[in-house]
């Protein structure tokens, strides 16, 4: 049987997600670095007249890095709750999550180079 859509719950989910993005931006230094990089890349894209497919690559890269940063931050906050004392395994979990962000950021830089170098 198909459940009907609860509009209030649906809207609340967007409110909660928006609050999460706000908190990410407010509290995380790396998110501020990503915001600066996002603004620089979008500005460069507008100035160089990127094609639709170039914008597609840029948008995927930006979304990938932002998503990875949000997931990493959530993992770090959860680890801090579960393991407030310093433990090797907790540190490894945080390091691995941060490594995921680094991988995404490096791939985003490669995408940016592939897109922007021909325009220079």
Rosetta silent file (secondary structure, phi, psi, omega in degrees, C-alpha in Angstrom):
SEQUENCE: XXXXXXXXXXXXXXXXXXXXXXXXXXXXXXXXXXXXXXXXXXXXXXXXXXXXXXXXXXXXXXXXXXXXXXXXXXXXXXXXXXXXXXXXXXXXXXXXXXXXXXXXXXXXXXXXXXXXXXXX
SCORE:     score description
SCORE:     0.000 S_00000001
   1 L     0.000  137.379 -178.266    0.000    0.000    0.000 S_00000001
   2 L   -88.828  127.912  176.910    1.311    3.446   -0.913 S_00000001
   3 L   -79.824  147.220  175.482    1.470    5.986    1.895 S_00000001
   4 L   -78.093  152.748 -178.310    0.315    9.502    1.190 S_00000001
   5 L   -75.183  125.654  175.282    2.898   12.234    1.322 S_00000001
   6 L   -88.793  102.661 -174.821    2.931   14.147    4.592 S_00000001
   7 H   -59.914  -41.141 -179.490    3.660   17.665    3.358 S_00000001
   8 H   -61.351  -44.602  177.939    4.550   18.974    6.830 S_00000001
   9 H   -63.630  -40.366 -179.305    7.144   16.225    7.342 S_00000001
  10 H   -61.744  -47.495  179.790    8.450   16.796    3.836 S_00000001
  11 H   -65.600  -41.814  179.137    8.886   20.538    4.413 S_00000001
  12 H   -59.181  -35.796 -179.812   10.420   19.943    7.861 S_00000001
  13 H   -62.484  -35.771  176.574   13.063   17.699    6.290 S_00000001
  14 H   -71.145  -36.714  177.462   14.200   20.643    4.154 S_00000001
  15 H   -63.028  -45.473  179.290   14.198   22.926    7.201 S_00000001
  16 H   -62.863  -42.721  179.052   16.394   20.446    9.105 S_00000001
  17 H   -63.961  -40.836  176.949   18.741   20.075    6.140 S_00000001
  18 H   -61.766  -40.775  176.958   18.965   23.861    5.813 S_00000001
  19 H   -63.004  -38.889  178.160   19.801   24.127    9.504 S_00000001
  20 H   -63.395  -42.017  178.206   22.533   21.542    8.998 S_00000001
  21 H   -65.128  -42.339  177.978   24.033   23.522    6.122 S_00000001
  22 H   -59.005  -47.937 -179.124   23.839   26.710    8.209 S_00000001
  23 H   -64.310  -38.393  176.551   25.609   25.039   11.146 S_00000001
  24 H   -58.388  -48.315 -178.334   28.241   23.592    8.810 S_00000001
  25 H   -66.641  -37.839 -175.442   28.971   27.063    7.430 S_00000001
  26 H   -72.798  -37.879 -168.036   28.893   28.725   10.848 S_00000001
  27 H  -105.683  -18.884 -171.461   31.087   26.278   12.766 S_00000001
  28 L  -108.151  119.075 -179.807   33.501   24.618   10.353 S_00000001
  29 H   -60.584  -41.399 -178.717   36.613   26.419    9.138 S_00000001
  30 H   -63.617  -31.590  177.379   37.037   24.055    6.191 S_00000001
  31 H   -64.578  -35.257  177.920   33.504   24.864    5.016 S_00000001
  32 H   -67.802  -36.653  175.441   34.529   28.509    4.827 S_00000001
  33 H   -65.043  -43.370  178.177   37.525   27.526    2.693 S_00000001
  34 H   -63.348  -37.086  178.362   35.210   25.495    0.442 S_00000001
  35 H   -63.524  -44.856  177.660   32.860   28.475    0.192 S_00000001
  36 H   -60.251  -46.427  179.154   35.700   30.736   -0.929 S_00000001
  37 H   -61.343  -40.288  179.213   36.835   28.139   -3.483 S_00000001
  38 H   -61.733  -46.188  179.941   33.253   27.766   -4.721 S_00000001
  39 H   -63.199  -42.772  179.790   32.870   31.517   -5.213 S_00000001
  40 H   -62.636  -45.366 -177.641   36.236   31.756   -7.006 S_00000001
  41 H   -67.568  -42.429  178.779   35.437   28.839   -9.334 S_00000001
  42 H   -65.144  -41.439  177.356   31.930   30.070  -10.167 S_00000001
  43 H   -61.660  -46.029  178.105   33.268   33.568  -10.827 S_00000001
  44 H   -61.425  -39.190  178.415   36.008   32.168  -13.069 S_00000001
  45 H   -64.102  -40.983  178.316   33.423   30.068  -14.879 S_00000001
  46 H   -66.789  -37.632 -178.746   31.223   33.086  -15.519 S_00000001
  47 H   -73.042  -28.881 -176.785   34.186   35.127  -16.734 S_00000001
  48 H   -96.411   -5.795  177.412   35.466   32.437  -19.098 S_00000001
  49 L    66.225   54.576 -179.329   32.097   31.476  -20.589 S_00000001
  50 L   -61.308  150.777  175.789   32.133   27.771  -19.815 S_00000001
  51 L   -77.082  169.567  177.895   30.086   25.403  -21.932 S_00000001
  52 H   -56.746  -43.018 -178.126   27.158   23.438  -20.553 S_00000001
  53 H   -71.737  -33.518  175.270   29.330   20.333  -20.178 S_00000001
  54 H   -66.143  -42.160  176.145   32.119   22.255  -18.488 S_00000001
  55 H   -61.794  -37.452  178.218   29.579   23.645  -16.001 S_00000001
  56 H   -58.379  -47.705  178.378   28.342   20.112  -15.470 S_00000001
  57 H   -62.424  -42.148  179.690   31.835   19.007  -14.415 S_00000001
  58 H   -64.688  -44.923 -179.572   32.284   22.049  -12.184 S_00000001
  59 H   -63.815  -41.282  177.652   28.882   21.558  -10.517 S_00000001
  60 H   -63.094  -43.473 -179.914   29.553   17.871   -9.876 S_00000001
  61 H   -63.255  -45.195  179.392   32.956   18.705   -8.387 S_00000001
  62 H   -62.245  -47.393  179.802   31.532   21.433   -6.138 S_00000001
  63 H   -62.505  -37.723  179.710   28.685   19.213   -4.983 S_00000001
  64 H   -63.447  -45.769 -178.274   31.044   16.305   -4.366 S_00000001
  65 H   -67.506  -45.154  179.423   33.347   18.369   -2.137 S_00000001
  66 H   -62.322  -42.240  178.858   30.502   19.993   -0.193 S_00000001
  67 H   -63.856  -44.257  179.056   28.798   16.635    0.361 S_00000001
  68 H   -62.064  -41.611  179.441   32.034   15.035    1.509 S_00000001
  69 H   -63.945  -41.661  179.033   32.697   17.918    3.912 S_00000001
  70 H   -64.977  -44.107  179.073   29.207   17.657    5.391 S_00000001
  71 H   -64.842  -42.798  177.833   29.485   13.884    5.827 S_00000001
  72 H   -59.549  -45.596 -179.725   32.964   14.238    7.327 S_00000001
  73 H   -62.647  -42.726  178.742   31.743   16.845    9.801 S_00000001
  74 H   -61.921  -42.616  178.629   28.787   14.658   10.797 S_00000001
  75 H   -62.772  -45.187  179.853   31.110   11.687   11.336 S_00000001
  76 H   -60.714  -43.749  179.272   33.489   13.793   13.430 S_00000001
  77 H   -63.736  -41.491  179.628   30.638   15.118   15.605 S_00000001
  78 H   -65.646  -42.593  178.296   29.251   11.608   16.086 S_00000001
  79 H   -61.925  -39.841  178.774   32.674   10.214   17.015 S_00000001
  80 H   -62.451  -33.978  178.169   33.093   13.024   19.560 S_00000001
  81 H   -73.572  -46.683 -175.476   29.796   11.997   21.194 S_00000001
  82 H   -71.570  -34.939 -175.968   30.484    8.265   21.146 S_00000001
  83 L  -134.744   75.085 -178.053   34.113    8.540   22.191 S_00000001
  84 L   -66.293  -26.152  176.354   34.787   11.796   24.072 S_00000001
  85 L   -83.587  154.445 -179.227   38.063   10.411   25.409 S_00000001
  86 L   -69.935  122.022  175.662   41.012   10.090   23.047 S_00000001
  87 L  -135.936  142.371 -177.555   41.077    6.620   21.497 S_00000001
  88 H   -56.054  -48.362 -177.884   43.145    5.391   18.581 S_00000001
  89 H   -61.657  -40.670  178.768   40.174    3.859   16.738 S_00000001
  90 H   -63.177  -41.808  176.990   38.120    7.050   17.088 S_00000001
  91 H   -62.940  -39.344  178.419   41.019    9.052   15.689 S_00000001
  92 H   -64.504  -40.221  178.047   41.373    6.653   12.775 S_00000001
  93 H   -59.881  -45.754  179.393   37.670    7.004   11.925 S_00000001
  94 H   -63.862  -41.826  179.829   38.054   10.785   11.848 S_00000001
  95 H   -63.924  -41.043  179.878   41.242   10.569    9.775 S_00000001
  96 H   -65.367  -43.410  177.951   39.628    8.259    7.237 S_00000001
  97 H   -62.048  -42.364  177.446   36.604   10.549    6.899 S_00000001
  98 H   -64.833  -35.601  176.064   38.908   13.547    6.438 S_00000001
  99 H   -61.592  -35.729  176.530   40.842   11.552    3.848 S_00000001
 100 H   -61.975  -40.264  177.174   37.606   11.142    1.905 S_00000001
 101 H   -64.737  -42.949 -179.984   37.231   14.914    1.766 S_00000001
 102 H   -61.340  -42.772  177.341   40.832   15.269    0.618 S_00000001
 103 H   -58.348  -47.322  179.721   40.269   12.749   -2.180 S_00000001
 104 H   -62.097  -41.330 -179.417   37.194   14.675   -3.344 S_00000001
 105 H   -65.272  -40.774  178.364   39.047   17.995   -3.170 S_00000001
 106 H   -64.470  -43.338  177.591   41.978   16.661   -5.223 S_00000001
 107 H   -62.679  -39.043  178.000   39.599   15.286   -7.856 S_00000001
 108 H   -62.815  -39.191  177.467   37.804   18.664   -7.895 S_00000001
 109 H   -64.943  -42.127  177.665   41.110   20.442   -8.530 S_00000001
 110 H   -60.788  -44.864  177.822   41.869   18.040  -11.388 S_00000001
 111 H   -60.181  -45.638  179.651   38.431   18.715  -12.877 S_00000001
 112 H   -60.148  -42.024  178.243   38.982   22.474  -12.523 S_00000001
 113 H   -63.874  -43.584  179.244   42.351   22.220  -14.278 S_00000001
 114 H   -63.044  -34.333 -179.063   40.873   20.155  -17.102 S_00000001
 115 H   -80.235  -46.400 -170.436   38.073   22.686  -17.537 S_00000001
 116 H   -86.598  -30.538 -176.909   39.938   25.970  -17.089 S_00000001
 117 H   -56.747  -42.322  177.713   43.378   25.352  -18.628 S_00000001
 118 H   -63.081  -20.758 -179.719   42.067   25.357  -22.221 S_00000001
 119 H   -85.178  -10.385 -177.829   40.459   28.747  -21.542 S_00000001
 120 L   -90.841    0.000    0.000   43.732   30.355  -20.455 S_00000001
